[in-house]
Amino acid sequence: MRFRHAEAIWSEHPRLAAGALHTTGVGPVADTGPRVAEYTARARARLDGALEGRFPEVLAWRRVFARMGLKPTQYRCASESLLRRLRKEGTLPRIHPVVDLCNAISAAYAVPVAVLDADRVTGPLLEVRHARGDEEYTAFGGATEHPAPGEVTYADSAGRAHARRWTHRQSGHSAVSERTGRILVVAEAVHDGGADTVAEVLETIARELTAHWRTTPATALLTATAREFAFADEPLSGTRAP
């Protein structure tokens, strides 16, 4: 299995910094609560000093969304949505130990972090690219949508879209669940210094996964000249079939 951003994405967004992580053995039983609380507290402390819409990391994504023809305050990147929820409600949603952990880290660093059930992605390629318009996206409520032609999405080899409007919303089809055994994590940033942020985010997530699940993640920092991440595509014994 390979993950990459299309050449056009790198050309249109030269400040893009990205990284990917793959690991196995990530089950639903792990006590990530204390670490989630620590990263959430870090995000909350930053919100005490400024609204999330003023963070450089968020402002950079807002500019990207505006260039894509999207209203930034209507379609927010995932990290901004998490920070906004944290500011308004005081907590982040609890979904699954690994998702909760990655959401808290995303909020702490203010950059989008996608966590996909790798066994729900059809290979050999998952690519961040412009949609043709015939890709199928499954909303969390179960409805089927089609990204608009030209919209940036995560598209697999079966023509399934695993995101809408790039970093705005993931698909319910590849959402992590209690039956997930293998994950692909992607972190993306477009602000000045984003490469350093993404590297730190990947290192942090890898360290936490190792501590809680005793797994050994594979990671890669992606660039316009080294934009592909290859990882094993065999499902674990006992994990669900697509």
C-alpha contacts under 8 A as a table, 3 or more apart, distances in Angstrom:
res1	aa1	res2	aa2	distance
1	M	123	G	5.47
1	M	124	P	4.62
1	M	125	L	5.79
1	M	126	L	7.66
1	M	230	A	5.73
1	M	231	F	5.42
1	M	232	A	6.01
1	M	233	D	5.17
2	R	123	G	7.38
2	R	124	P	6.05
2	R	125	L	4.83
2	R	126	L	6.19
2	R	228	E	6.59
2	R	229	F	5.55
2	R	230	A	4.36
2	R	231	F	6.29
3	F	125	L	5.93
3	F	126	L	4.84
3	F	127	E	5.72
3	F	228	E	5.71
3	F	229	F	5.11
3	F	230	A	6.40
4	R	125	L	7.89
4	R	126	L	6.65
4	R	127	E	5.00
4	R	128	V	6.37
4	R	222	L	7.99
4	R	227	R	5.57
4	R	228	E	4.61
4	R	229	F	6.33
5	H	9	I	6.27
5	H	10	W	7.05
5	H	127	E	5.43
5	H	128	V	4.52
5	H	129	R	6.36
5	H	227	R	6.44
5	H	228	E	7.51
6	A	9	I	5.40
6	A	10	W	6.84
6	A	127	E	6.43
6	A	128	V	5.97
6	A	129	R	5.33
7	E	10	W	5.29
7	E	11	S	6.21
7	E	224	A	7.25
8	A	11	S	4.96
8	A	12	E	6.03
8	A	129	R	7.51
9	I	12	E	5.22
9	I	13	H	5.90
9	I	128	V	7.57
9	I	129	R	6.56
9	I	130	H	7.97
10	W	13	H	5.16
10	W	14	P	5.51
10	W	16	L	6.77
10	W	224	A	5.74
11	S	14	P	5.75
13	H	16	L	5.59
13	H	64	V	7.89
13	H	190	V	7.76
15	R	189	A	7.98
15	R	190	V	5.12
15	R	191	H	6.75
15	R	192	D	7.31
15	R	194	G	7.80
16	L	188	E	7.02
16	L	189	A	5.83
16	L	190	V	4.57
16	L	191	H	7.73
16	L	194	G	7.49
17	A	188	E	5.71
17	A	189	A	5.16
17	A	190	V	6.10
17	A	194	G	5.67
17	A	195	A	4.99
17	A	198	V	6.79
17	A	221	L	8.00
17	A	222	L	6.94
17	A	223	T	6.74
18	A	186	V	7.18
18	A	187	A	5.64
18	A	188	E	4.44
18	A	189	A	6.42
18	A	195	A	7.16
18	A	198	V	6.36
18	A	221	L	6.09
18	A	222	L	5.23
18	A	223	T	7.01
19	G	186	V	5.75
19	G	187	A	5.33
19	G	188	E	6.64
19	G	198	V	6.31
19	G	199	A	7.12
19	G	202	L	6.88
19	G	219	T	7.28
19	G	220	A	5.60
19	G	221	L	4.28
19	G	222	L	5.34
20	A	184	L	7.05
20	A	185	V	5.55
20	A	186	V	4.49
20	A	187	A	6.46
20	A	202	L	7.43
20	A	219	T	5.60
20	A	220	A	5.44
20	A	221	L	6.60
20	A	222	L	7.56
20	A	229	F	6.94
21	L	184	L	5.70
21	L	185	V	4.96
21	L	186	V	6.49
21	L	202	L	7.13
21	L	206	A	7.71
21	L	217	P	6.40
21	L	218	A	5.55
21	L	219	T	4.29
21	L	220	A	6.61
22	H	182	R	7.46
22	H	183	I	5.72
22	H	184	L	4.65
22	H	185	V	6.35
22	H	217	P	5.59
22	H	218	A	5.33
22	H	219	T	6.54
22	H	231	F	6.81
23	T	26	V	7.47
23	T	182	R	5.85
23	T	183	I	5.75
23	T	184	L	6.99
23	T	215	T	6.90
23	T	216	T	6.61
23	T	217	P	4.57
23	T	218	A	6.42
24	T	181	G	5.75
24	T	182	R	4.30
24	T	183	I	6.53
24	T	215	T	6.82
24	T	217	P	7.63
24	T	236	L	7.60
25	G	181	G	5.19
25	G	182	R	6.29
25	G	213	W	6.92
25	G	215	T	6.55
26	V	98	V	7.41
26	V	180	T	7.05
26	V	181	G	5.15
26	V	182	R	6.30
26	V	183	I	7.49
26	V	209	L	7.95
26	V	213	W	6.16
26	V	215	T	7.74
27	G	30	A	7.50
27	G	178	E	6.64
27	G	179	R	7.26
27	G	180	T	6.47
27	G	181	G	5.83
27	G	213	W	7.76
28	P	96	H	6.27
28	P	97	P	6.15
28	P	98	V	7.69
28	P	177	S	7.65
28	P	178	E	5.11
28	P	179	R	7.65
28	P	180	T	7.89
29	V	97	P	7.28
30	A	97	P	6.24
30	A	212	H	6.24
30	A	213	W	7.20
31	D	34	P	7.51
31	D	97	P	7.08
31	D	212	H	7.40
32	T	35	R	5.49
32	T	36	V	5.96
32	T	97	P	5.87
32	T	98	V	7.70
32	T	100	D	7.81
32	T	101	L	6.53
32	T	212	H	7.19
33	G	36	V	5.03
33	G	37	A	6.05
33	G	97	P	7.84
34	P	37	A	5.06
34	P	38	E	6.30
35	R	38	E	4.97
35	R	39	Y	6.32
35	R	101	L	7.22
36	V	39	Y	5.36
36	V	40	T	5.96
36	V	100	D	6.67
36	V	101	L	5.28
36	V	104	A	5.62
36	V	105	I	7.72
37	A	40	T	5.02
37	A	41	A	5.97
37	A	104	A	7.81
38	E	41	A	5.13
38	E	42	R	6.36
39	Y	42	R	5.01
39	Y	43	A	6.37
39	Y	104	A	5.37
39	Y	105	I	5.76
39	Y	107	A	7.59
39	Y	108	A	5.55
40	T	43	A	5.08
40	T	44	R	6.08
40	T	91	T	7.94
40	T	92	L	7.81
40	T	104	A	5.28
40	T	105	I	7.54
40	T	107	A	6.92
40	T	108	A	6.38
41	A	44	R	4.90
41	A	45	A	6.03
42	R	45	A	5.19
42	R	46	R	6.45
42	R	108	A	5.64
43	A	46	R	5.20
43	A	47	L	6.31
43	A	83	L	7.41
43	A	104	A	7.88
43	A	107	A	5.64
43	A	108	A	4.30
43	A	109	Y	7.49
43	A	110	A	7.96
44	R	47	L	4.99
44	R	48	D	6.35
44	R	86	L	7.22
44	R	87	R	7.21
45	A	48	D	5.12
45	A	49	G	7.11
46	R	49	G	5.46
46	R	50	A	6.76
47	L	50	A	5.15
47	L	51	L	5.70
47	L	52	E	6.40
47	L	83	L	7.91
47	L	87	R	6.94
48	D	51	L	7.72
50	A	54	R	6.51
50	A	55	F	7.46
51	L	54	R	5.64
51	L	55	F	7.24
52	E	55	F	5.34
52	E	58	V	6.92
52	E	80	E	6.50
52	E	83	L	6.28
52	E	84	R	6.66
53	G	58	V	6.03
53	G	59	L	6.29
53	G	80	E	7.38
54	R	58	V	7.00
54	R	59	L	6.29
55	F	58	V	5.29
55	F	59	L	6.07
55	F	110	A	7.72
56	P	59	L	5.03
56	P	60	A	6.08
56	P	191	H	6.48
57	E	60	A	5.42
57	E	61	W	6.71
57	E	110	A	6.05
57	E	111	V	6.37
57	E	189	A	7.05
57	E	190	V	7.08
57	E	191	H	5.32
57	E	194	G	7.95
58	V	61	W	5.18
58	V	62	R	6.20
58	V	77	C	7.66
58	V	79	S	7.69
58	V	80	E	6.21
58	V	110	A	6.77
58	V	111	V	7.37
59	L	62	R	4.95
59	L	63	R	6.31
60	A	63	R	5.20
60	A	64	V	6.44
60	A	190	V	5.82
60	A	191	H	5.19
61	W	64	V	4.93
61	W	65	F	6.13
61	W	77	C	6.70
61	W	189	A	7.73
61	W	190	V	6.40
61	W	191	H	7.64
62	R	65	F	5.08
62	R	66	A	6.14
62	R	72	P	5.13
62	R	73	T	7.96
62	R	76	R	7.31
62	R	77	C	7.73
63	R	66	A	5.05
63	R	67	R	6.24
63	R	72	P	7.64
64	V	67	R	5.11
64	V	68	M	6.32
65	F	68	M	4.99
65	F	69	G	6.51
65	F	70	L	5.25
65	F	71	K	6.93
65	F	72	P	5.78
65	F	75	Y	7.73
66	A	69	G	5.11
66	A	70	L	5.10
66	A	71	K	5.99
66	A	72	P	6.03
67	R	70	L	7.31
68	M	151	E	7.89
70	L	74	Q	7.73
70	L	75	Y	6.69
71	K	74	Q	5.34
71	K	75	Y	6.10
72	P	75	Y	5.23
72	P	76	R	5.74
73	T	76	R	6.03
75	Y	165	R	7.93
75	Y	168	H	6.33
76	R	80	E	6.10
76	R	81	S	6.09
76	R	168	H	5.64
77	C	80	E	5.46
77	C	81	S	6.42
77	C	112	P	6.64
77	C	167	T	5.07
77	C	168	H	4.42
77	C	169	R	7.64
78	A	81	S	5.12
78	A	82	L	6.31
78	A	111	V	7.80
78	A	112	P	5.27
78	A	113	V	7.52
78	A	167	T	5.82
78	A	168	H	5.23
78	A	169	R	6.54
79	S	82	L	5.09
79	S	83	L	6.19
79	S	103	N	7.88
79	S	106	S	5.81
79	S	107	A	5.65
79	S	110	A	5.42
79	S	111	V	5.31
79	S	112	P	4.70
79	S	113	V	7.38
80	E	83	L	5.08
80	E	84	R	5.97
80	E	107	A	7.70
80	E	110	A	6.87
80	E	111	V	7.87
80	E	112	P	7.99
81	S	84	R	5.08
81	S	85	R	6.14
82	L	85	R	5.15
82	L	86	L	6.12
82	L	92	L	6.84
82	L	103	N	7.41
82	L	107	A	6.19
83	L	86	L	4.96
83	L	87	R	6.11
83	L	107	A	5.73
83	L	110	A	7.58
84	R	87	R	5.13
84	R	88	K	6.16
85	R	88	K	5.15
85	R	89	E	5.62
85	R	90	G	7.19
85	R	91	T	7.14
85	R	92	L	6.80
86	L	89	E	5.36
86	L	90	G	4.62
86	L	91	T	4.93
86	L	92	L	5.72
87	R	90	G	5.57
87	R	91	T	7.90
89	E	92	L	7.93
92	L	100	D	7.93
92	L	103	N	7.82
92	L	104	A	7.51
93	P	100	D	7.27
94	R	97	P	7.80
94	R	100	D	5.77
95	I	99	V	6.37
95	I	100	D	6.13
96	H	99	V	5.19
96	H	100	D	5.81
96	H	176	V	7.32
96	H	177	S	6.75
96	H	178	E	7.20
97	P	100	D	5.14
97	P	101	L	6.14
98	V	101	L	5.11
98	V	102	C	6.20
98	V	209	L	7.83
99	V	102	C	5.11
99	V	103	N	5.90
99	V	115	V	6.75
99	V	176	V	7.25
100	D	103	N	5.14
100	D	104	A	6.18
101	L	104	A	5.25
101	L	105	I	6.27
102	C	105	I	5.01
102	C	106	S	5.95
102	C	113	V	6.73
102	C	115	V	7.56
102	C	205	I	6.93
103	N	106	S	4.94
103	N	107	A	6.20
103	N	113	V	7.09
104	A	107	A	5.10
104	A	108	A	6.11
105	I	108	A	4.94
105	I	109	Y	6.17
105	I	201	V	7.27
105	I	205	I	7.62
106	S	109	Y	5.37
106	S	110	A	5.52
106	S	111	V	5.40
106	S	112	P	5.78
106	S	113	V	5.65
106	S	201	V	7.91
107	A	110	A	4.78
107	A	111	V	6.97
109	Y	197	T	7.38
109	Y	201	V	7.31
111	V	187	A	7.06
111	V	188	E	6.50
111	V	189	A	5.87
112	P	167	T	6.48
112	P	187	A	5.84
112	P	188	E	5.89
112	P	189	A	7.19
113	V	185	V	6.85
113	V	186	V	5.60
113	V	187	A	4.47
113	V	188	E	6.83
114	A	167	T	7.95
114	A	170	Q	7.33
114	A	184	L	8.00
114	A	185	V	5.49
114	A	186	V	5.09
114	A	187	A	6.46
115	V	175	A	7.40
115	V	176	V	7.12
115	V	183	I	6.60
115	V	184	L	5.87
115	V	185	V	4.53
115	V	186	V	6.69
116	L	120	R	7.88
116	L	174	S	5.40
116	L	175	A	5.66
116	L	176	V	6.06
116	L	183	I	5.49
116	L	184	L	5.19
116	L	185	V	6.34
117	D	120	R	5.55
117	D	121	V	7.19
117	D	174	S	5.04
117	D	175	A	5.85
117	D	176	V	5.10
117	D	177	S	7.88
117	D	180	T	6.01
117	D	181	G	7.58
117	D	182	R	6.01
117	D	183	I	4.78
117	D	184	L	6.55
118	A	121	V	5.39
118	A	174	S	7.29
118	A	182	R	5.49
118	A	183	I	4.83
118	A	184	L	5.56
118	A	233	D	7.83
119	D	122	T	7.62
119	D	174	S	7.95
119	D	180	T	7.79
119	D	182	R	6.57
119	D	183	I	7.76
119	D	233	D	7.71
119	D	235	P	5.92
119	D	240	R	7.75
119	D	241	A	7.21
119	D	242	P	6.71
120	R	173	H	6.87
120	R	174	S	5.10
120	R	241	A	7.79
120	R	242	P	5.42
121	V	126	L	7.46
121	V	156	D	6.43
121	V	174	S	6.69
122	T	125	L	7.38
122	T	126	L	7.63
122	T	156	D	5.67
122	T	157	S	5.69
122	T	158	A	5.92
123	G	126	L	6.60
123	G	156	D	6.33
123	G	157	S	5.37
123	G	158	A	7.59
123	G	233	D	7.63
124	P	156	D	7.82
124	P	157	S	6.32
125	L	156	D	5.69
125	L	157	S	5.56
126	L	154	Y	6.52
126	L	155	A	5.59
126	L	156	D	4.27
126	L	157	S	6.60
127	E	154	Y	5.47
127	E	155	A	5.37
127	E	156	D	6.34
128	V	152	V	6.73
128	V	153	T	5.53
128	V	154	Y	4.40
128	V	155	A	6.34
128	V	166	W	7.67
129	R	152	V	5.42
129	R	153	T	5.71
129	R	154	Y	6.47
129	R	155	A	7.02
130	H	149	P	7.12
130	H	150	G	4.71
130	H	151	E	5.26
130	H	152	V	4.47
130	H	153	T	6.24
131	A	134	D	7.65
131	A	135	E	6.98
131	A	147	P	6.35
131	A	148	A	6.66
131	A	149	P	5.08
131	A	150	G	5.02
131	A	151	E	5.26
131	A	152	V	5.98
131	A	153	T	6.17
131	A	155	A	7.71
132	R	135	E	6.92
132	R	147	P	7.93
132	R	148	A	7.39
132	R	149	P	4.72
132	R	150	G	6.40
133	G	146	H	5.99
133	G	147	P	5.47
133	G	148	A	5.04
133	G	149	P	4.28
133	G	150	G	7.48
134	D	146	H	6.14
134	D	147	P	7.46
134	D	159	G	7.55
135	E	146	H	5.65
135	E	147	P	6.59
135	E	155	A	7.42
135	E	159	G	4.95
135	E	160	R	5.28
135	E	161	A	5.65
136	E	144	T	6.42
136	E	145	E	5.93
136	E	146	H	5.19
136	E	147	P	7.46
136	E	159	G	6.63
136	E	160	R	4.84
136	E	161	A	5.49
137	Y	144	T	5.57
137	Y	145	E	5.00
137	Y	146	H	5.84
137	Y	147	P	7.18
137	Y	160	R	6.09
137	Y	161	A	4.76
137	Y	162	H	6.31
137	Y	163	A	7.22
137	Y	164	R	7.69
137	Y	171	S	6.36
137	Y	173	H	7.85
138	T	141	G	7.95
138	T	142	G	5.84
138	T	143	A	5.77
138	T	144	T	4.74
138	T	145	E	6.32
138	T	161	A	7.79
138	T	162	H	7.82
138	T	171	S	5.54
138	T	172	G	5.55
138	T	173	H	5.68
139	A	142	G	5.20
139	A	143	A	5.30
139	A	144	T	6.29
139	A	145	E	7.16
139	A	171	S	5.65
139	A	172	G	5.27
139	A	173	H	7.60
140	F	143	A	7.48
140	F	171	S	6.53
140	F	172	G	4.29
140	F	173	H	7.65
141	G	172	G	7.61
142	G	172	G	7.24
147	P	151	E	6.18
147	P	153	T	7.55
147	P	161	A	7.65
147	P	164	R	6.54
147	P	165	R	7.89
148	A	151	E	5.41
151	E	164	R	7.71
151	E	165	R	5.98
151	E	166	W	7.63
152	V	164	R	7.20
152	V	165	R	5.44
152	V	166	W	4.94
153	T	161	A	6.22
153	T	162	H	6.89
153	T	163	A	5.23
153	T	164	R	5.61
153	T	165	R	6.04
153	T	166	W	4.92
154	Y	161	A	5.52
154	Y	162	H	5.11
154	Y	163	A	5.41
154	Y	164	R	7.87
154	Y	166	W	7.04
155	A	158	A	8.00
155	A	159	G	5.95
155	A	160	R	5.58
155	A	161	A	4.56
155	A	162	H	6.15
155	A	163	A	7.91
156	D	159	G	5.49
156	D	160	R	5.56
156	D	161	A	6.71
156	D	162	H	7.70
157	S	160	R	7.36
161	A	164	R	7.44
161	A	171	S	7.28
162	H	170	Q	5.79
162	H	171	S	4.72
162	H	172	G	7.95
162	H	173	H	7.31
162	H	174	S	6.78
163	A	166	W	6.01
163	A	167	T	7.12
163	A	168	H	7.40
163	A	169	R	5.53
163	A	170	Q	4.21
163	A	171	S	5.31
164	R	167	T	7.20
164	R	168	H	6.10
164	R	169	R	5.33
164	R	170	Q	6.42
164	R	171	S	7.57
165	R	168	H	5.36
165	R	169	R	6.98
166	W	169	R	7.33
167	T	170	Q	7.56
170	Q	175	A	7.54
171	S	174	S	5.95
171	S	175	A	6.38
172	G	175	A	4.99
176	V	179	R	7.81
176	V	180	T	5.79
176	V	183	I	7.83
177	S	180	T	5.34
179	R	239	T	6.23
179	R	240	R	6.45
180	T	183	I	7.47
180	T	239	T	6.53
180	T	240	R	7.40
181	G	235	P	7.96
181	G	236	L	6.57
181	G	239	T	6.00
182	R	235	P	7.30
182	R	236	L	7.28
187	A	198	V	6.20
187	A	201	V	7.39
187	A	202	L	7.34
188	E	198	V	6.66
189	A	194	G	5.18
189	A	195	A	7.36
189	A	197	T	7.69
189	A	198	V	6.76
190	V	194	G	5.89
191	H	194	G	5.14
193	G	196	D	5.65
193	G	197	T	6.57
194	G	197	T	4.94
194	G	198	V	6.04
195	A	198	V	5.22
195	A	199	A	6.17
196	D	199	A	5.13
196	D	200	E	6.25
197	T	200	E	5.16
197	T	201	V	6.11
198	V	201	V	4.96
198	V	202	L	6.12
198	V	221	L	7.88
199	A	202	L	5.27
199	A	203	E	6.18
199	A	221	L	6.87
200	E	203	E	5.05
200	E	204	T	6.00
201	V	204	T	5.07
201	V	205	I	6.14
202	L	205	I	5.20
202	L	206	A	6.02
202	L	219	T	7.24
203	E	206	A	5.18
203	E	207	R	6.10
204	T	207	R	5.18
204	T	208	E	6.25
205	I	208	E	5.15
205	I	209	L	6.09
206	A	209	L	5.18
206	A	210	T	6.15
206	A	216	T	7.68
206	A	217	P	5.96
206	A	219	T	7.98
207	R	210	T	5.20
207	R	211	A	6.19
208	E	211	A	5.03
208	E	212	H	6.11
209	L	212	H	5.31
209	L	213	W	5.60
209	L	214	R	6.95
209	L	215	T	6.42
209	L	216	T	7.85
209	L	217	P	7.61
210	T	213	W	5.53
210	T	214	R	4.54
210	T	215	T	4.80
210	T	216	T	5.97
210	T	217	P	7.45
211	A	214	R	5.73
211	A	215	T	7.88
218	A	231	F	7.82
220	A	229	F	6.40
222	L	226	A	5.66
222	L	227	R	4.67
222	L	228	E	6.67
222	L	229	F	7.51
223	T	226	A	4.91
223	T	227	R	4.92
224	A	227	R	5.47
235	P	239	T	6.74
236	L	239	T	5.59
